Amino acid sequence: MPTTVARVTVSVASLDRARVLYEQVLGLHRRYATDELTLLATKDPVVEVLLHQRPPTPGDAGVAVSFAVTDVDRTTRQAVAAGATVVDPPSHQPWGERQSVLRDVDGHILCLVAPTTT
């Protein structure tokens, strides 16, 4: 059986702040929540994103999650309004995607991607 991605865990300083970006802007759906954890999920195929409230230690050389969106430019603007910062603005990539690279509200790198149309 091939390995699949089941869950990505993101350490966050504040669940309330992080949920604005991950739920409202990226459209992930809440499955479970406690005082320290919020389990979110994508639609098909389902991948879980676990927001864990604990001191975050972001870094550029760590793992970066790419979120597939329908409009990279619009979602980038919404993410910035929710507290993210732009590392690389939306641009076409040679591998056939439009991509922006952001830091979430805790400084973690995340990418927004959409296939380019020719």
Buried (B, 14 or more C-beta within 10 A) or exposed (E): EEEEEEEBBBBBEBBEBBBBBBBEBBBBEEEEEEEEBBBBBBEEEEBBBBBBBEEBEEEEEEEEBEBEBEEBBEBBBBBBEBBBEBBEEBEEEEEEBBBBBBBBBBBBBBBBBBEEEE
